Amino acid sequence: MRVRLERLDSYAHDGLVFDVSDQGPLDGPPVVLLHGFPQRATSWNQVAPLLHAAGMRSLAPDQRGYSRGARPRGRSSYRMSRLVQDVVGLVETLGQGRVHLVGHDWGSAVAWVLAATRPDLVSTLTSVSVPHPGAMVRSMRYADQLRRSWYMGFFQLPWLPERLLCSRRSDLERELRRAGLPADALARVWPEIIEDGALTGALNWYRAMPFSDPRVLRGRVRVPTTHVWSDGDVALGREGAELTGAYVDAPYRLEILAGISHWIPNEAPERLAEIVLARVRS
């Protein structure tokens, strides 16, 4: 394949148009950065420049439901297979072949499935916060993880989550602040997610969970992988992180960050960039 040596500010896939932040050296090794909920590509603003300084080109898409041109109706449009194919579309549009893949939160879940199902497109994987989907399911056997995941059930409800989350900006920001989201990232949530109309699409990632194929979620990963978990994460416990290695049949490392919340790309960008680059160089 020919390397695409021009900036990619958007790409089309599945009848949708996705916005992309494409930065760093055009001829550098490409790294795809996948954001989580409730954030967009801007969640990588502090990590990406550190990767650029090491010679890498970063591509951070606003994913399905977040990009204005990629907000289909209906929760089935947000099932995992569609989310993964959206990223496949980005990689194929880039024309590089394999990319280094980094995902945080929901972006991590997509990255796990992409690495398992399309290893021909992935050179290395760095997953942040969310463990391998199989490990996540197994961790639900523990009361601690069930307690932490209560919101997943709430988000399955129609219209009520939108009504509550949009009712008062101060209430939403207070809860995210309690979860550890730094002030600069917190300030972007209301304009990027609520005011821009991305909330329903973002919540549909949760609502589409019943449509996921369990066999895909158990897929084994055969590319060099690092999983990053932080002990201050209010949503994800240690069990899933420790179970994740059993799903990787390749060089694997678990990195545990002490005293850091769920929002690793915002709270510990320097350390995360070091971990990504160590995996890339491996």
Protein Blocks (a to p, Z undefined) as FASTA:
>chain_A
ZZdfbdcfbdceehiacddddedjfkbccddddddddddfklmmmmmmmmmmnopacddd
ddehkamklccehjklmgfklmmmmmmmmmmmnonopaddddehjlmmmmmmmmmmmmml
pfbdcdehiacfklmmmmmmpmklmmmmmmmmmmmpghklmmmmmmpmklmmmmmmmnop
afklmmmmmmmmmmnopmmmmmmmmmmmmmpcfklmmpccfbdcdddddfkbfkbcfklm
mmmmmmpccdddddddehiafklmlmmmmlmmmmmmmmmmZZ
